[in-house]
Amino acid sequence: MDGGASSSRRVVGGGGSAGETVLVDHGRRRSPCGYCRSPGCTSISHGLWAQSIKADDYQDLLDRGWRRSGCFLYKPEMERTCCPSYTIRLKACDFVPSKEQTRVQKKMERFVDGMLNPRKPDHSKEVRPANGCIDSRNNHSLADSLGNTFGETLSVVKKVERQPKRKLSEDLLYTSNISFQIAALLRRAQYAQEKHSTAYLVNSNPNGGSLDIPASIIAEKLSSSIKCSEHIGLLVKACNGHLNFYSSNNQCNYLDLVSNTETFIQISEGTSDKKTESSSTHSSANIPFKKRKLEIRLKRSSFDPEEFSLYKRYQINIHGDLPDKVTESSYRRFLVDTPIIFVPPTSSSRSVPACGFGSFHQQYVIDGKLVAVGVIDILPRCLSSKYLFWDPDLSFLSLGKYSALQEINWVKDSHEQCSSLQYYYLGFYIHSCNKMRYKAAYRPSELLCPLRYEWVPFDIARPLLDKKSYVVLSDIATRPFNRSSPPLLKSSNGTSFADNNCLSIASSSEDDEAGADHEFLDEDEDNKSDTEDSDESLHGELRRFDISNILIGLHGSRLRFKDLQRVFGPIDKSVIRDLELQLERYVRVVGTDLSSHIIYSLG
């Protein structure tokens, strides 16, 4: 095992819990599903409460399909739960960004450089149909679209590089394709209007009621409406649908240009009253946009009032949570509390990154204002992304995608100092949930086989996941055409037996990822619901695992299960039988290696 704490990981601490993993077993849990919203308690998982956990132990649990919510660890029972959740990861050095991901990165760069200054849509604008009356159903659609486009004028005005071989009397400095974007918006608006049997008119439209206006006509209209030739020393001309800006007598400032473009663009004539209002309202728009300062700060997990305020806004505006349900205590349990023991960096070792191992909040701050927070765990082999919340006013920046790109880059950079740290974990992937499929867009990704805990390329797993919710992925990778016999489970003593549930099909879902802790169910109710499939099939199956070396924590003592009765005397047979069944399930979900050195607390 690589990693900073690996040299001492198998040594149990001397009675205290500061340097050891201590878990309390909550067993099998049934709860309502946050993904498919199916009626009843169809989500089935095994739960552990972590009093403390070493970074490398949590890394090993991640690699067996576990995940944490605060201090609670849970692992879906993949063959039984309604929405099988596969752990997904990416090797950072192999990452190849898509065109969309590259656009997100460049958009942020333009925003920081002051080249992108979008406005919020003005919902007070009205678009009137031909009869002059307001259509209450669609009166905002076209206006909002145009408002958004003009809000991003900076993104469609580009500087033209000088070409020495071109001999022109006027130098072309800037060009804009905004006319094509406006034309496309108008066509989409007309299509929407035709679907609702409603015809809108733009005043003095040369096509007489049709919104299918060529970009060349729009460019001509804009060129005559932009009043910037004398103010900033530019000549504006329309050419094949483009707006070209040529130098006149004086050199101009690019930001002045766009500011004026945004102020003086008018689509329709006959709106002189609105022009006057627009000119007075936007008189301050002549001030050039300033560059913004983006800071990315990494801090250890702790409660921060500013973070909580942002989180509450995010949950209410993006996820629709009720304000009284977004409490400080629930936020602390979900995103602040952590059982992972912090491992500080050491100057003499290159096996720990400069920040150490543990739980962190990565803050994104623009001009001193907190705009996003990524909750992450940094472990010996990976950065595990847990949750992200961001400013709803900056949704146009795609901060979720942007933060993922930054986290991937962080892993790349940190790998130079900590050679074992090379993966980016994106949490759980549910193939039947369309809103979670974005995780597979970070390529090339891998999914964890829920049976043998081997990593399988997503492109290999995808064809089978299109057909079945639960698949033993390692079978696809190694024996893609062998379907004659079920996969084998191997116990610790080397014997094998068939798992007849390995190809069961779970129900699908198309909902968003649940972003809250699972609620604990009453243990008596939970055990009662599992009696039929536990006492017979699972009991006979799990007793094949060796539980004698499980490390038990009881009354401050640490001892092996095999020594329990020798130390504490004879114990009732029924109690021992129930405990053995509980420990067998536990070994099955955490593995024999982990169960031999982490503390299984009995109180």
C-alpha positions in Angstrom: 0.0 0.0 0.0 1.3 3.4 -1.0 0.5 6.4 1.1 1.7 8.5 3.9 0.2 6.4 6.7 0.8 3.0 5.2 3.9 2.3 7.2 1.9 2.1 10.5 -1.5 1.3 9.3 -1.5 -2.3 10.5 -0.5 -1.4 14.1 -3.4 -0.8 16.4 -3.0 2.2 18.7 -2.4 1.9 22.4 -6.0 2.1 23.6 -6.9 5.6 22.3 -8.8 6.3 19.1 -6.6 9.2 17.8 -4.6 7.0 15.5 -7.0 4.1 14.7 -10.2 3.4 12.8 -13.2 2.8 15.1 -16.5 1.8 13.5 -20.0 1.1 14.8 -22.0 -1.4 12.7 -25.6 -0.3 11.8 -26.1 -3.3 9.5 -28.5 -3.5 6.6 -30.7 -0.4 6.2 -33.7 0.1 4.0 -34.8 3.7 3.2 -36.7 5.6 0.5 -34.7 6.1 -2.6 -33.5 9.6 -3.3 -32.9 8.8 -7.0 -35.9 7.0 -8.4 -38.4 8.2 -5.8 -40.1 4.8 -5.8 -42.7 4.2 -3.1 -41.5 2.3 -0.1 -38.0 1.7 1.3 -36.4 0.3 -1.9 -32.9 1.6 -1.3 -30.9 -1.0 0.5 -27.4 -0.5 1.9 -25.1 -1.4 4.7 -24.3 1.3 7.2 -21.3 2.0 9.5 -20.9 5.0 11.9 -17.3 6.1 12.0 -16.0 7.4 15.3 -12.7 7.9 13.6 -11.1 6.5 10.5 -7.5 6.6 9.1 -7.1 8.1 5.6 -5.7 4.9 4.1 -8.5 2.8 5.6 -11.1 5.1 4.1 -9.3 4.9 0.8 -9.6 1.1 1.0 -13.3 1.4 1.8 -13.8 3.6 -1.3 -12.2 0.9 -3.3 -14.8 -1.5 -2.0 -17.8 0.7 -3.0 -18.2 2.7 0.2 -19.0 6.4 0.5 -19.5 8.8 3.4 -22.1 11.4 4.4 -20.6 13.2 7.3 -19.5 10.5 9.7 -21.9 7.9 8.3 -20.5 5.4 5.8 -22.7 3.5 3.5 -22.3 0.9 0.8 -25.3 0.0 -1.5 -26.2 -3.7 -1.6 -25.9 -3.7 -5.4 -27.8 -6.9 -6.2 -30.8 -5.8 -4.1 -31.1 -2.0 -4.1 -33.4 -0.3 -6.6 -30.7 1.9 -8.1 -27.3 0.3 -8.2 -24.5 2.8 -7.6 -21.1 2.2 -9.1 -18.0 4.0 -7.8 -16.5 6.0 -10.7 -13.0 7.3 -11.0 -10.6 8.9 -13.5 -6.8 8.7 -13.7 -5.9 12.4 -13.8 -2.9 12.1 -16.0 -4.9 10.4 -18.7 -7.8 12.9 -18.7 -8.7 14.3 -22.1 -11.1 17.3 -21.9 -14.0 17.4 -24.3 -14.9 20.4 -26.4 -17.6 21.3 -23.9 -15.2 21.1 -20.9 -12.7 23.2 -22.8 -15.4 25.8 -23.5 -16.2 25.9 -19.7 -12.6 26.6 -18.9 -12.3 29.4 -21.5 -15.6 31.0 -20.4 -14.2 31.3 -16.9 -11.0 32.8 -18.3 -13.0 35.4 -20.3 -15.1 36.2 -17.2 -12.0 36.7 -15.1 -10.3 38.8 -17.8 -13.3 41.1 -17.9 -14.3 39.9 -21.4 -17.6 38.4 -20.3 -20.2 40.4 -18.3 -23.6 38.7 -18.5 -26.7 40.4 -17.1 -29.6 38.8 -15.4 -32.6 38.4 -17.7 -35.0 41.4 -17.4 -38.4 39.8 -16.9 -40.1 43.2 -17.1 -39.6 43.3 -20.9 -42.6 42.6 -23.0 -42.9 41.4 -26.6 -46.2 42.3 -28.3 -48.0 40.3 -30.9 -49.3 41.9 -34.1 -52.5 43.2 -32.5 -50.5 45.1 -29.9 -51.9 43.1 -27.0 -49.6 41.3 -24.6 -49.7 37.5 -24.7 -49.4 36.4 -21.1 -48.1 32.9 -22.1 -45.1 33.9 -24.1 -44.5 37.6 -23.6 -41.1 36.9 -21.9 -39.6 34.3 -24.2 -38.1 36.4 -26.9 -37.2 39.3 -24.7 -35.4 37.0 -22.2 -33.4 35.4 -25.0 -32.3 38.7 -26.5 -31.5 40.0 -23.0 -29.3 37.0 -22.4 -27.5 37.5 -25.7 -26.9 41.2 -25.2 -25.7 40.4 -21.7 -22.9 38.3 -23.2 -22.0 40.7 -25.9 -18.4 40.6 -24.7 -18.2 37.0 -25.7 -19.1 37.6 -29.4 -16.7 40.6 -30.1 -13.3 39.3 -31.0 -10.1 41.2 -31.6 -8.7 40.8 -35.1 -4.9 40.2 -35.3 -3.1 42.5 -37.6 -2.0 41.1 -41.0 1.1 42.9 -42.3 0.6 41.8 -45.9 -2.9 43.3 -46.1 -2.9 46.8 -47.4 -6.1 48.6 -46.3 -6.9 52.2 -45.9 -8.8 51.3 -42.8 -7.5 48.8 -40.2 -9.9 46.1 -39.1 -9.6 45.9 -35.3 -12.6 43.9 -34.1 -15.4 41.8 -35.5 -18.6 40.4 -34.0 -20.9 37.6 -35.1 -23.8 38.7 -32.8 -26.1 39.2 -35.8 -26.0 35.4 -36.5 -26.9 34.7 -32.8 -29.8 37.1 -32.9 -31.1 35.6 -36.2 -30.9 32.1 -34.6 -32.8 33.3 -31.5 -35.5 34.9 -33.7 -35.9 31.7 -35.7 -36.3 29.7 -32.5 -38.8 32.2 -31.2 -40.9 32.0 -34.4 -40.8 28.2 -34.2 -42.1 28.3 -30.7 -44.8 30.8 -31.6 -46.0 28.7 -34.5 -46.3 25.7 -32.2 -48.7 27.7 -30.1 -50.4 29.3 -33.1 -49.3 32.8 -32.0 -47.6 35.3 -34.4 -45.4 38.0 -33.0 -44.1 41.0 -34.9 -41.0 43.0 -34.3 -41.7 46.6 -35.1 -40.7 47.7 -38.6 -39.7 44.2 -39.5 -38.8 44.2 -43.2 -40.2 40.7 -43.6 -43.7 41.7 -42.6 -44.5 39.6 -39.5 -41.9 36.8 -40.0 -39.1 36.6 -37.5 -36.9 34.7 -40.0 -34.6 37.7 -40.6 -31.3 37.2 -42.4 -28.2 38.0 -40.3 -27.1 40.5 -43.0 -30.2 42.6 -42.4 -29.7 42.5 -38.7 -26.1 43.5 -39.1 -27.1 46.5 -41.2 -29.6 47.6 -38.6 -27.1 47.2 -35.8 -24.3 49.1 -37.7 -26.6 52.1 -38.1 -27.6 51.9 -34.4 -24.2 51.7 -32.8 -23.1 55.2 -32.0 -19.5 54.8 -31.2 -17.5 56.2 -34.2 -16.9 59.6 -32.6 -16.9 58.5 -29.0 -14.2 55.8 -29.2 -12.7 56.4 -32.6 -14.2 53.5 -34.6 -16.0 53.0 -37.9 -18.7 50.3 -37.8 -19.6 48.5 -41.0 -21.8 45.4 -41.8 -20.2 42.8 -44.0 -21.9 39.5 -44.9 -23.7 39.4 -41.5 -20.7 40.4 -39.4 -20.1 43.7 -37.7 -16.6 44.9 -38.4 -15.0 47.7 -36.4 -12.2 49.7 -38.1 -9.9 52.2 -36.5 -10.7 55.8 -37.4 -8.4 58.6 -36.1 -7.9 57.4 -32.6 -7.1 54.0 -31.1 -9.9 52.6 -29.0 -10.2 50.5 -25.9 -11.8 47.1 -26.5 -13.8 47.3 -23.3 -15.1 50.7 -24.2 -16.2 49.2 -27.6 -18.2 46.4 -26.1 -19.7 48.6 -23.3 -21.0 51.0 -26.0 -22.1 48.1 -28.2 -24.1 46.7 -25.3 -25.6 50.1 -24.6 -26.6 51.2 -28.1 -27.7 48.0 -29.9 -31.4 48.3 -30.7 -33.4 45.7 -32.6 -36.4 47.6 -33.7 -37.3 51.1 -34.7 -40.3 53.0 -33.3 -39.0 52.6 -29.7 -37.5 56.0 -29.2 -39.1 56.2 -25.7 -37.3 53.0 -24.8 -34.1 54.2 -26.4 -34.1 57.3 -24.2 -34.8 55.2 -21.1 -32.0 52.8 -22.1 -29.5 55.6 -22.7 -30.1 57.1 -19.3 -30.3 53.7 -17.5 -27.0 52.5 -19.0 -25.1 55.8 -18.7 -22.7 54.0 -16.4 -22.1 51.3 -19.0 -19.4 53.4 -20.6 -17.1 52.5 -17.7 -14.7 49.8 -18.9 -15.1 46.4 -17.3 -12.3 45.5 -14.9 -10.5 42.3 -14.6 -11.6 40.1 -11.8 -9.5 38.3 -9.3 -10.2 34.5 -8.9 -8.8 32.8 -5.9 -9.0 29.1 -5.1 -8.4 28.4 -1.4 -8.0 25.0 0.2 -8.9 24.8 3.9 -9.5 22.0 6.3 -13.2 21.1 6.9 -14.7 23.4 9.5 -17.9 25.4 9.9 -17.8 28.8 8.1 -20.9 31.1 8.3 -20.3 32.5 4.8 -20.1 28.9 3.4 -23.4 28.0 5.2 -25.1 31.1 3.8 -24.1 30.2 0.3 -25.1 26.5 0.8 -28.6 27.6 2.0 -29.1 29.8 -1.1 -27.9 27.0 -3.3 -30.2 24.4 -1.8 -33.3 26.7 -1.9 -32.7 28.1 -5.4 -31.3 25.0 -7.2 -32.8 22.1 -5.3 -36.0 23.7 -4.2 -35.5 22.9 -0.5 -37.7 24.7 2.0 -35.8 27.4 4.0 -36.7 25.9 7.4 -35.3 22.5 6.3 -31.8 23.9 5.5 -30.5 24.1 9.0 -27.0 24.7 10.4 -27.1 21.4 12.2 -28.0 19.4 9.0 -25.3 21.3 7.1 -22.7 20.4 9.8 -23.7 16.7 9.8 -23.6 16.5 6.0 -20.6 18.6 4.9 -18.6 19.7 7.9 -18.3 16.7 10.2 -15.7 14.2 9.2 -14.3 11.1 10.8 -11.1 11.1 8.7 -8.0 11.6 10.8 -5.8 14.4 9.4 -2.3 13.4 8.3 0.0 16.5 8.2 2.7 16.8 5.5 6.3 16.1 6.5 9.3 17.8 5.1 11.3 14.6 5.0 8.6 12.5 3.1 7.3 12.8 -0.4 4.4 10.4 0.3 2.0 13.1 1.6 0.9 16.2 -0.4 1.6 19.7 0.9 -1.9 20.0 2.3 -1.9 16.6 4.1 -4.5 13.9 4.0 -8.0 14.5 5.3 -11.3 16.4 4.6 -11.2 19.8 3.0 -13.3 22.6 1.6 -12.0 24.1 -1.6 -13.3 27.7 -1.9 -13.7 29.6 -5.1 -13.6 33.4 -4.4 -14.1 36.1 -7.0 -13.2 39.7 -6.1 -13.4 38.7 -2.4 -16.8 37.1 -2.7 -17.3 33.4 -2.1 -19.0 31.9 -5.2 -18.5 28.1 -4.8 -17.3 25.5 -2.3 -16.2 22.0 -3.2 -16.3 19.5 -0.3 -13.5 16.9 -0.9 -11.5 14.2 0.8 -7.8 14.0 -0.1 -6.5 10.4 0.4 -3.4 8.4 -0.3 -4.5 7.5 -3.9 -7.1 10.0 -4.8 -9.0 13.2 -4.4 -12.6 12.2 -3.7 -15.2 14.8 -4.7 -18.1 14.7 -2.2 -20.3 17.8 -2.9 -20.3 21.2 -4.5 -22.5 24.2 -3.9 -22.3 27.5 -5.8 -23.8 30.9 -6.2 -27.1 30.6 -8.2 -26.5 34.0 -9.8 -23.4 32.5 -11.6 -25.0 29.5 -13.1 -23.9 30.6 -16.6 -20.3 29.8 -15.6 -21.0 26.0 -15.1 -19.2 26.0 -11.8 -19.8 22.3 -11.3 -17.9 21.4 -14.4 -15.3 24.1 -13.8 -14.6 22.9 -10.3 -14.2 19.3 -11.5 -11.6 20.5 -14.0 -9.7 22.3 -11.3 -9.8 19.2 -9.0 -8.4 17.0 -11.8 -5.6 19.5 -12.4 -4.9 19.6 -8.6 -4.4 15.8 -8.7 -2.0 16.1 -11.7 0.0 18.7 -9.9 0.0 16.9 -6.5 1.1 13.6 -8.1 4.6 15.2 -8.5 4.9 15.4 -4.8 2.9 12.4 -3.7 3.4 9.7 -6.3 0.6 7.5 -5.1 -2.0 10.2 -5.5 -3.2 9.9 -9.1 -6.9 9.4 -9.2 -10.0 11.6 -9.2 -13.1 9.9 -7.7 -16.5 11.4 -8.7 -18.6 9.5 -6.2 -21.4 7.1 -7.3 -22.5 6.7 -10.9 -26.1 5.5 -11.5 -26.5 4.6 -15.2 -30.3 4.6 -15.1 -30.2 8.2 -13.7 -29.8 10.5 -16.7 -28.8 13.5 -14.6 -25.8 11.6 -13.3 -24.4 10.5 -16.6 -22.4 13.7 -16.8 -19.8 12.0 -14.6 -18.9 9.6 -17.5 -18.1 12.7 -19.6 -14.8 12.9 -17.8 -12.8 10.5 -19.8 -11.4 7.9 -19.7 -13.3 6.8 -16.6 -13.5 3.5 -14.8 -16.3 1.8 -12.8 -15.7 -0.5 -9.8 -17.0 -4.0 -10.2 -19.4 -4.6 -7.3 -18.4 -8.2 -6.8 -14.6 -8.6 -7.3 -13.7 -4.9 -6.8 -11.7 -4.6 -10.0 -11.8 -1.4 -12.1 -13.4 -1.7 -15.5 -13.2 0.9 -18.3 -16.5 2.7 -18.7 -16.6 2.1 -22.4 -16.5 -1.6 -21.8 -19.2 -1.5 -19.1 -21.6 0.8 -20.8 -23.2 -1.7 -23.4 -24.3 -4.0 -20.6 -25.5 -1.2 -18.3 -27.7 -0.1 -21.1 -29.6 -3.4 -20.6 -29.3 -4.1 -16.9 -29.0 -2.0 -13.9 -26.8 -4.4 -12.0 -23.9 -6.1 -13.7 -20.8 -7.9 -12.5 -18.5 -5.7 -14.5 -15.4 -7.8 -14.2 -17.2 -10.6 -16.1 -17.6 -8.2 -19.0 -14.0 -7.2 -19.0 -12.5 -10.8 -18.8 -15.2 -13.1 -20.2 -17.5 -10.9 -22.4 -19.2 -13.9 -24.1 -19.4 -16.4 -21.3 -22.9 -16.4 -19.9 -23.2 -20.2 -19.2 -22.5 -20.0 -15.5 -23.0 -17.4 -12.8 -19.9 -15.6 -11.3 -18.3 -17.1 -8.2 -17.9 -15.6 -4.8 -14.7 -16.6 -3.1 -14.5 -16.7 0.7 -11.4 -16.2 2.7 -10.6 -19.9 2.9 -10.6 -20.2 -0.9 -13.9 -22.1 -1.3 -16.3 -20.9 -4.0 -20.0 -20.7 -4.4 -22.4 -19.3 -6.9 -24.1 -16.0 -6.3 -27.5 -16.4 -7.9 -28.4 -12.8 -7.3 -25.5 -11.3 -9.3 -27.5 -10.6 -12.4 -30.7 -9.4 -10.9 -32.2 -6.3 -12.6 -33.0 -3.3 -10.4 -35.5 -0.6 -11.3 -34.2 2.5 -13.2 -34.5 6.1 -12.2 -34.2 9.5 -13.9 -33.9 11.8 -10.9 -31.2 14.0 -9.6 -28.5 12.8 -7.2 -29.7 12.9 -3.6 -27.8 15.5 -1.6 -28.5 14.7 2.0 -27.8 12.1 4.7 -29.8 8.9 4.7 -32.1 8.8 7.7 -31.5 5.9 10.1 -34.4 3.4 10.3 -35.5 1.6 13.4 -33.3 -1.4 13.8 -36.1 -3.8 14.8 -38.2 -2.8 11.7 -35.1 -3.2 9.5 -34.2 -6.6 10.8 -37.8 -7.8 10.6 -38.0 -6.9 6.9 -34.8 -8.8 6.2 -35.5 -12.0 8.2 -36.7 -14.2 5.4 -33.7 -13.6 3.1 -31.1 -13.4 5.9 -31.5 -16.4 8.2 -31.3 -19.0 5.5 -29.5 -18.0 2.3 -27.3 -15.3 3.6 -26.5 -17.1 6.9 -25.2 -20.2 5.1 -23.4 -18.0 2.6 -21.7 -15.7 5.0 -20.5 -18.3 7.5 -17.8 -19.2 5.0 -15.9 -16.1 6.0 -13.4 -16.2 8.8 -14.5 -13.9 11.6 -12.1 -15.2 14.3 -9.5 -12.3 13.7 -12.0 -9.4 13.7 -10.7 -6.8 16.1 -13.3 -6.1 18.7 -13.5 -2.9 20.8 -15.4 -3.5 24.1 -15.2 -1.4 27.3 -12.0 0.2 26.2 -10.3 -3.1 25.4 -9.0 -4.4 22.0 -9.2 -8.1 21.4 -9.8 -10.6 18.6 -13.3 -12.2 18.3 -11.8 -15.6 19.0 -10.6 -14.4 22.4 -13.9 -12.8 23.4 -15.2 -15.7 25.6 -11.7 -16.4 27.0 -11.5 -12.8 28.3 -15.1 -12.1 29.3 -16.2 -15.6 30.2 -19.0 -17.7 28.7 -21.6 -15.8 26.7 -25.1 -17.0 25.9 -25.2 -19.1 22.7 -28.0 -17.1 21.2 -26.1 -13.9 21.7 -23.0 -15.4 20.2 -25.0 -16.7 17.2 -26.5 -13.3 16.5 -23.1 -11.6 16.8 -21.5 -14.1 14.5 -24.2 -13.5 11.8 -23.6 -9.7 12.2 -19.8 -10.1 12.0 -20.1 -12.3 8.9 -22.1 -9.7 7.1 -19.6 -7.1 8.2 -16.6 -9.1 6.8 -18.5 -9.5 3.6 -18.8 -5.8 3.0 -15.5 -4.5 4.4 -13.2 -7.5 3.5 -11.1 -9.7 5.7 -8.0 -7.5 5.5 -9.7 -4.4 6.8 -11.7 -6.3 9.4 -8.5 -7.7 10.9 -7.1 -4.3 12.0 -10.0 -1.7 12.2 -11.9 -1.6 15.5 -15.4 -3.1 15.4 -16.9 -1.3 18.4 -19.4 -3.0 20.6 -19.5 -0.1 23.1 
